[in-house]
Amino acid sequence: MHIEKQAVFGDPKAILLAISGQHHLPELLPLAVRLLAPDPRVALARIWLRRPPLESDCGRCRMAAECHHRDNCLYLVASYGHALHGQDPHWEGTNGAFRRMPLGVRKIGHIASSGETVQIDDVSTDLRWIVRPEWVRDEQIRSFFGLPLRYHNETLGVLALFSREAMEDSCREWLRMIADHLAAAIANARSLDEIERLKARLQQENEYLREEVAVASFGELVGNSPALQMISQQIDLVAPTDSSVLILGESGTGKELIARELHRRSNRSDRPLIKVNCAAVPRELYESEFFGHSKGSFTGAVRDRAGRFELADGGTLFLDEIGEIPLDLQAKLLRVLQEGELERIGEEQTRRLDVRVIAATNRNLREEAAEGRFRQDLFYRLSVFPIELAPLRERVQDIPLLAEHFLTRFARQLGRKPLKLTLANVQRLQRYAWPGNVRELQHVLERAVIISTDGKLRFNLPEERPSDRLRSAQPSNAARTDQVLSDQEVRSFEKENIRRALSASGGKVYGSGGAAERLGLKPTTLLSRMRAFGIQARP
Ligand SMILES: Nc1ncnc2c1ncn2[C@@H]1O[C@H](COP(=O)(O)OP(=O)(O)OP(=O)(O)O)[C@@H](O)[C@H]1O
């Protein structure tokens, strides 16, 4: 007996109209299979779509041995039918044994890779393509019709129909037409999704960039010391690759500038460089800041939010002060770096990302890793290509150019005539040891431009070298400077030093004359250390 086309599909024209009117994949695909299987004689209608597989899926795929296309896989995305046996009378699940099919494997994979239709009128006499004959027998399946979903010469996926009756030609003609409409509707829905995604991303990037504009550092690398020239060569070497880079150096040496330069010279420069200052993220918000969250996933999560990783997709993520990341988050970070995939908090969906990571720290991360304060595996992952920035006192050749650069810049900003830098000025600047490195030099020269109203350059420089300051500031029980201090002593010294800076600045952390400036630290770094030591700005 042949089935009438009306009996199989209801009203095929209405199906075409309904499919064309649906622009959202999550609704379109279930709708299509439901519309195709209203008659109990149609056993099962299914759609598989092609997409790049998640690495984790390939790892656990039971058909991995047969798969020769690791960059593309067929995912079962919609299923509907009427089972005679089994627990799910409507076969709606998409998580069963055939949830993924490698391209080229079995009939579904063959249809997708060849773009050919597969038609089996009587499966009981043609078992070539049948994996589970007992299922065919129990469910009384008679025929199979599988069509490629083709749009603009590309096979997007497969539409498959298992039916309990043979299909007549007119019926197959309608199915071909429906498959063509469905493919066009899928392509449209994807384009719309992409537009929505890009719109949301642009909005998020704009929000982020607005925050950043206020704090963005300026200009390019200034200096001509051999040390800086070597760094520039290293940047040229590593920038075009996707390797992780770890920038090491004291506070204020220009690590962030190097990160920006790496991004600028990379192939990702037309995508954003997203920065996270790991010292400034409150502990309880780390995961959300990095990986994002869905609305309602915790108190205060009032809307869906992309994390910094997602914002950096296609671009670069700069993790400043990486040494401050708590150990438990380090494990999660490592997983994302290794697998290139993440889930937002409160969401099941796995997102695949293409992010290049640059990290920076002023700590001795190797030592921290050796002593268990930083995960060794993460350290090795991040330090594929380490770049070490020497402190300014070890590259005094850079001081004249840097000083000129800052003087010109601040004079222009303040609307003053450029100040002349004399040889004596340069020698004086070169004698000082710059514990706050280039950032301190920058502040000293900014102040100099402000106070030099008569056109003659004057600057206030602490005349003593920091080693002298260190000696005079040492707690009384930590005797000579050649004495080696224990970790505990160094910490108590640092704590005491922060207290002194705060007391000298009257409790002011930020801005000119603030404790951060006196210590040559970023205010956020100082705040995180104060938190770690339990120090209040104003006792
Ligand atoms: N070679 C350089 N040329 C021009 N400006 C520089 C140079 N090095 C550093 N600077 C400037 O000095 C300031 C401090 O640099 P940056 O923030 O990159 O240091 P950092 O090492 O990341 O500091 P921290 O460890 O405190 O985060 C910035 O304003 C930066 O623009």
The ligand as an SDF file (V2000), in Angstrom:
LIG
                    3D

 31 33  0  0  0  0  0  0  0  0999 V2000
   59.2730   52.0370   27.0540 N   0  0  0  0  0  0  0  0  0  0  0  0
   58.2640   52.8430   27.3770 C   0  0  0  0  0  0  0  0  0  0  0  0
   57.9390   53.8610   26.5600 N   0  0  0  0  0  0  0  0  0  0  0  0
   56.9300   54.7100   26.8720 C   0  0  0  0  0  0  0  0  0  0  0  0
   56.1990   54.6220   27.9750 N   0  0  0  0  0  0  0  0  0  0  0  0
   56.4730   53.6230   28.8240 C   0  0  0  0  0  0  0  0  0  0  0  0
   57.5110   52.6780   28.5650 C   0  0  0  0  0  0  0  0  0  0  0  0
   57.5340   51.7900   29.5680 N   0  0  0  0  0  0  0  0  0  0  0  0
   56.5510   52.1410   30.4020 C   0  0  0  0  0  0  0  0  0  0  0  0
   55.9120   53.2450   29.9780 N   0  0  0  0  0  0  0  0  0  0  0  0
   54.7980   53.9350   30.6550 C   0  0  0  0  0  0  0  0  0  0  0  0
   54.9630   53.7350   32.0510 O   0  0  0  0  0  0  0  0  0  0  0  0
   53.7200   53.4870   32.6870 C   0  0  0  0  0  0  0  0  0  0  0  0
   53.7710   52.1480   33.3800 C   0  0  0  0  0  0  0  0  0  0  0  0
   53.8320   51.1200   32.3960 O   0  0  0  0  0  0  0  0  0  0  0  0
   52.9390   49.7950   32.4820 P   0  0  0  0  0  0  0  0  0  0  0  0
   51.6160   50.0910   33.1040 O   0  0  0  0  0  0  0  0  0  0  0  0
   52.9900   49.1500   31.1560 O   0  0  0  0  0  0  0  0  0  0  0  0
   53.8270   48.9930   33.5520 O   0  0  0  0  0  0  0  0  0  0  0  0
   53.5930   47.5900   34.1870 P   0  0  0  0  0  0  0  0  0  0  0  0
   54.9140   46.9220   34.2050 O   0  0  0  0  0  0  0  0  0  0  0  0
   52.4580   46.9180   33.5130 O   0  0  0  0  0  0  0  0  0  0  0  0
   53.1870   47.9860   35.6690 O   0  0  0  0  0  0  0  0  0  0  0  0
   52.4330   47.0850   36.7790 P   0  0  0  0  0  0  0  0  0  0  0  0
   53.3060   45.9130   37.0810 O   0  0  0  0  0  0  0  0  0  0  0  0
   52.3460   48.0140   37.9510 O   0  0  0  0  0  0  0  0  0  0  0  0
   51.1300   46.7020   36.2090 O   0  0  0  0  0  0  0  0  0  0  0  0
   52.6530   53.5210   31.6120 C   0  0  0  0  0  0  0  0  0  0  0  0
   52.0590   54.7980   31.5980 O   0  0  0  0  0  0  0  0  0  0  0  0
   53.4550   53.2790   30.3310 C   0  0  0  0  0  0  0  0  0  0  0  0
   52.8280   53.8870   29.2320 O   0  0  0  0  0  0  0  0  0  0  0  0
  1  2  1  0
  2  3  1  0
  2  7  2  0
  3  4  2  0
  4  5  1  0
  5  6  2  0
  6  7  1  0
  6 10  1  0
  7  8  1  0
  8  9  2  0
  9 10  1  0
 10 11  1  0
 11 12  1  0
 11 30  1  0
 12 13  1  0
 13 14  1  0
 13 28  1  0
 14 15  1  0
 15 16  1  0
 16 17  2  0
 16 18  1  0
 16 19  1  0
 19 20  1  0
 20 21  2  0
 20 22  1  0
 20 23  1  0
 23 24  1  0
 24 25  2  0
 24 26  1  0
 24 27  1  0
 28 29  1  0
 28 30  1  0
 30 31  1  0
M  END
$$$$
